[in-house]
Amino acid sequence: MSARLSRLIAFFFMLFSNSIASAEDYNNPYNFSVEIGGGLLFAPRMKADNGTKDVWTNHNFAGFVKGMSFKLRGEYYIPSTNFSIKGGIENESFQIQDSYVSEPLKQIMLGGRYYPIGMSKVFRPYVGFDTYYNIGRKRTEDFVYQSEGAYLPGYSQHSILQYPRFSVSPVLGTDIAMSKSLSIGLEYGYRLGLSSKVQTNVQAKKTVPPTPFSAPLHRHSIAVTLKVSFPFTLEDVDLFTLFDLFDYKRIKEKIRY
């Protein structure tokens, strides 16, 4: 087992070395870029106001909130620096337990990025900070009802979402170059929804008072994007860049020589 792990680590080390070597001839001619993508959202678990951890219903309501995001952004690279300005639009759709909220959170985004090692390598890590402004509805509701089953009680779930006017988020990520003008982005951020709230009243039985769950609408965001950088260039070597990364023999030759 340890031998397999050692070979796997050695392979990824050679893969990374080949990636850096493949990018050493690349300059940094970019003026701006456009990216499109999406990802997953995870909000902190809602807690019951009376201290109850969950409510035993047909779906065992436990206060989980998750969702998906879609984004379209542009990025301007500030000349002679490793900084950039980024802006665009983004939609966030949410799901409370097993119920999908019909109205998404529509936002305009403006932020910045800092690339510590620049844009001349295959791996281009960055840190940044984003701000979001809500241009859609500020409040939406969702209601779910399920009749009583053979062994579990029926329940009703009434959710009220107070969307934030503003959200702020530190971000951490990297772009992975596929060619001189195309790259894949991986990004994580933690979005703080200012003055936001999710509240769900769950009633497991008609004879029992509803149990209120609530939490601020903060979100963990994990996203994947496709970025096109301009001026756009496409050369013969670009068509093989991605495949060279996984050519084990070429990796060994590059390290050997």
C-alpha positions as CSV (number, residue, x, y, z in Angstrom):
1,M,0.0,0.0,0.0
2,S,2.8,2.4,0.9
3,A,4.6,1.6,-2.4
4,R,1.5,2.5,-4.4
5,L,1.1,5.7,-2.4
6,S,4.8,6.6,-3.1
7,R,4.4,6.0,-6.8
8,L,1.2,8.1,-6.8
9,I,2.9,11.0,-5.0
10,A,5.9,10.7,-7.4
11,F,3.6,10.8,-10.4
12,F,1.8,13.9,-9.2
13,F,5.1,15.6,-8.5
14,M,6.3,14.9,-12.0
15,L,2.9,16.1,-13.3
16,F,3.3,19.3,-11.4
17,S,6.9,19.7,-12.6
18,N,5.9,19.2,-16.2
19,S,3.1,21.7,-15.8
20,I,5.5,24.4,-14.6
21,A,8.0,23.6,-17.3
22,S,5.4,23.7,-20.0
23,A,4.4,27.2,-18.9
24,E,7.9,28.7,-18.6
25,D,7.8,30.0,-22.2
26,Y,4.4,31.7,-21.7
27,N,4.4,35.4,-21.3
28,N,1.6,37.4,-19.7
29,P,-0.1,39.2,-22.5
30,Y,-3.6,39.4,-21.0
31,N,-5.6,42.5,-20.8
32,F,-8.8,41.0,-19.6
33,S,-10.8,37.8,-19.4
34,V,-14.3,36.5,-19.4
35,E,-15.4,33.4,-17.4
36,I,-18.6,31.4,-17.0
37,G,-19.3,28.7,-14.4
38,G,-21.1,27.6,-11.4
39,G,-20.9,25.5,-8.2
40,L,-22.3,24.4,-4.9
41,L,-23.5,26.4,-1.9
42,F,-23.7,25.1,1.7
43,A,-25.2,27.3,4.4
44,P,-24.6,26.7,8.1
45,R,-27.2,24.3,9.6
46,M,-30.3,26.1,11.1
47,K,-30.8,25.6,14.8
48,A,-34.2,25.3,16.5
49,D,-35.1,28.2,18.7
50,N,-36.1,25.8,21.5
51,G,-32.8,23.8,21.3
52,T,-34.2,20.8,19.5
53,K,-31.6,19.3,17.1
54,D,-34.2,18.0,14.6
55,V,-37.8,17.2,14.1
56,W,-38.7,13.6,13.2
57,T,-40.9,13.8,10.1
58,N,-41.2,11.9,6.8
59,H,-37.9,13.6,5.8
60,N,-36.4,14.0,9.3
61,F,-36.1,17.8,9.1
62,A,-32.6,18.8,10.4
63,G,-32.2,22.4,9.2
64,F,-29.9,21.9,6.3
65,V,-29.7,24.6,3.6
66,K,-27.8,24.1,0.3
67,G,-27.9,25.4,-3.2
68,M,-26.3,26.1,-6.6
69,S,-24.7,29.1,-8.2
70,F,-24.3,30.4,-11.8
71,K,-21.9,33.2,-12.6
72,L,-20.8,35.2,-15.6
73,R,-17.9,37.5,-14.9
74,G,-15.3,39.7,-16.5
75,E,-11.8,40.4,-15.1
76,Y,-9.5,43.3,-15.9
77,Y,-5.8,42.9,-15.2
78,I,-4.1,46.0,-13.9
79,P,-0.9,46.6,-16.0
80,S,2.5,46.0,-14.4
81,T,0.9,44.5,-11.3
82,N,-0.4,41.1,-10.0
83,F,-3.7,42.7,-9.2
84,S,-7.0,42.5,-11.1
85,I,-10.6,43.9,-10.9
86,K,-13.4,41.5,-11.3
87,G,-17.2,42.0,-11.8
88,G,-20.3,40.3,-13.2
89,I,-23.6,38.8,-12.4
90,E,-24.5,35.8,-10.3
91,N,-27.6,33.8,-9.3
92,E,-27.9,31.6,-6.2
93,S,-30.7,29.1,-5.9
94,F,-31.5,27.4,-2.6
95,Q,-32.9,24.2,-1.3
96,I,-34.2,23.9,2.3
97,Q,-34.1,20.2,3.3
98,D,-35.9,18.6,0.3
99,S,-37.8,21.7,-0.9
100,Y,-36.5,24.0,-3.7
101,V,-37.0,27.8,-3.2
102,S,-38.6,29.2,-6.3
103,E,-37.1,32.7,-6.2
104,P,-33.2,32.8,-6.6
105,L,-30.9,35.4,-5.1
106,K,-29.9,37.7,-8.0
107,Q,-26.7,39.7,-7.6
108,I,-24.2,42.0,-9.1
109,M,-20.6,41.2,-8.0
110,L,-17.6,43.4,-7.8
111,G,-14.2,42.3,-6.3
112,G,-10.5,42.1,-6.7
113,R,-7.8,39.4,-7.1
114,Y,-4.1,39.2,-6.2
115,Y,-1.9,36.6,-8.0
116,P,1.2,36.1,-5.9
117,I,3.2,34.4,-8.7
118,G,1.6,36.2,-11.6
119,M,0.0,34.6,-14.7
120,S,2.9,33.0,-16.4
121,K,2.6,29.5,-14.9
122,V,0.1,26.7,-15.5
123,F,-1.0,26.9,-11.8
124,R,-2.1,30.5,-11.0
125,P,-3.2,30.7,-7.4
126,Y,-4.9,33.8,-6.1
127,V,-6.6,35.4,-3.1
128,G,-9.3,38.0,-3.3
129,F,-12.3,39.7,-1.9
130,D,-15.8,40.0,-3.4
131,T,-18.8,42.1,-2.7
132,Y,-22.4,41.3,-3.8
133,Y,-25.4,43.5,-4.2
134,N,-28.9,42.0,-4.4
135,I,-30.8,43.3,-7.5
136,G,-33.8,40.9,-7.0
137,R,-36.3,40.2,-4.4
138,K,-35.4,40.9,-0.8
139,R,-37.8,38.3,0.7
140,T,-39.3,35.0,-0.5
141,E,-41.4,32.2,1.1
142,D,-41.7,28.5,0.5
143,F,-44.3,26.1,1.8
144,V,-44.2,22.3,1.8
145,Y,-46.9,19.9,3.1
146,Q,-46.9,16.1,3.2
147,S,-49.7,13.9,4.5
148,E,-49.2,11.4,7.3
149,G,-47.6,8.0,6.4
150,A,-47.9,4.6,7.9
151,Y,-45.2,5.0,10.5
152,L,-44.3,8.7,10.4
153,P,-46.4,11.7,11.0
154,G,-47.3,14.1,8.3
155,Y,-45.7,17.5,8.5
156,S,-45.7,21.1,7.1
157,Q,-42.7,23.2,6.4
158,H,-43.1,27.0,6.0
159,S,-39.8,28.8,5.2
160,I,-39.1,32.5,5.0
161,L,-35.9,33.8,3.4
162,Q,-34.7,37.3,4.1
163,Y,-32.2,37.7,1.3
164,P,-29.2,40.0,2.1
165,R,-29.0,43.4,0.5
166,F,-25.2,43.1,0.5
167,S,-22.9,40.1,0.9
168,V,-19.1,40.1,1.3
169,S,-16.7,37.2,0.8
170,P,-13.0,36.4,1.1
171,V,-12.0,34.0,-1.7
172,L,-9.2,31.6,-2.4
173,G,-8.6,29.7,-5.7
174,T,-6.4,28.9,-8.6
175,D,-6.6,29.0,-12.4
176,I,-5.2,26.0,-14.3
177,A,-4.0,26.9,-17.8
178,M,-5.1,24.5,-20.6
179,S,-3.6,26.8,-23.3
180,K,-2.4,30.3,-23.6
181,S,-5.9,31.7,-23.6
182,L,-8.0,29.0,-21.9
183,S,-8.0,28.0,-18.3
184,I,-10.1,26.2,-15.7
185,G,-10.8,27.9,-12.4
186,L,-11.3,26.4,-9.0
187,E,-12.5,28.8,-6.3
188,Y,-13.7,28.7,-2.6
189,G,-15.4,31.6,-0.8
190,Y,-17.3,32.2,2.4
191,R,-20.1,34.6,1.8
192,L,-21.5,36.6,4.7
193,G,-25.0,37.7,4.0
194,L,-25.5,41.0,5.9
195,S,-28.9,41.4,7.6
196,S,-30.0,38.0,6.2
197,K,-32.0,35.3,7.7
198,V,-33.6,31.9,6.9
199,Q,-36.4,30.8,9.1
200,T,-38.4,27.6,8.8
201,N,-41.4,26.6,10.9
202,V,-41.8,22.8,11.0
203,Q,-44.9,21.2,12.4
204,A,-44.8,17.4,12.7
205,K,-48.3,17.0,14.0
206,K,-51.3,19.2,13.9
207,T,-51.6,18.9,17.7
208,V,-48.1,20.0,18.3
209,P,-46.9,23.7,18.0
210,P,-44.5,24.4,15.1
211,T,-40.8,24.2,15.8
212,P,-39.0,27.3,14.5
213,F,-35.5,26.9,12.9
214,S,-33.4,29.9,12.0
215,A,-29.9,31.0,10.9
216,P,-28.3,33.8,8.9
217,L,-27.9,33.2,5.2
218,H,-24.1,32.7,5.1
219,R,-22.8,30.4,2.4
220,H,-19.8,28.3,1.7
221,S,-19.2,28.5,-2.1
222,I,-17.3,26.0,-4.2
223,A,-17.2,26.8,-7.9
224,V,-15.6,25.7,-11.2
225,T,-15.3,28.1,-14.1
226,L,-14.0,28.2,-17.7
227,K,-12.0,31.4,-18.4
228,V,-11.1,32.9,-21.8
229,S,-8.3,35.5,-21.7
230,F,-7.8,38.2,-24.3
231,P,-6.1,38.9,-26.6
232,F,-7.1,35.4,-27.6
233,T,-4.4,33.2,-29.2
234,L,-4.5,29.7,-30.4
235,E,-1.3,27.9,-31.6
236,D,-0.5,24.3,-32.5
237,V,1.2,23.8,-29.1
238,D,-2.0,24.8,-27.3
239,L,-3.9,21.8,-28.7
240,F,-1.5,19.5,-27.0
241,T,-0.8,21.3,-23.7
242,L,-3.5,19.5,-21.8
243,F,-2.5,16.1,-23.2
244,D,1.2,16.6,-22.4
245,L,0.3,17.0,-18.7
246,F,-0.8,13.4,-18.6
247,D,1.9,11.9,-20.9
248,Y,3.9,9.9,-18.3
249,K,6.8,9.2,-20.7
250,R,7.3,12.9,-21.6
251,I,7.1,13.8,-17.9
252,K,9.9,11.3,-17.1
253,E,12.0,12.6,-20.0
254,K,11.7,16.2,-18.9
255,I,12.8,15.4,-15.3
256,R,15.6,13.2,-16.6
257,Y,17.0,15.9,-18.8
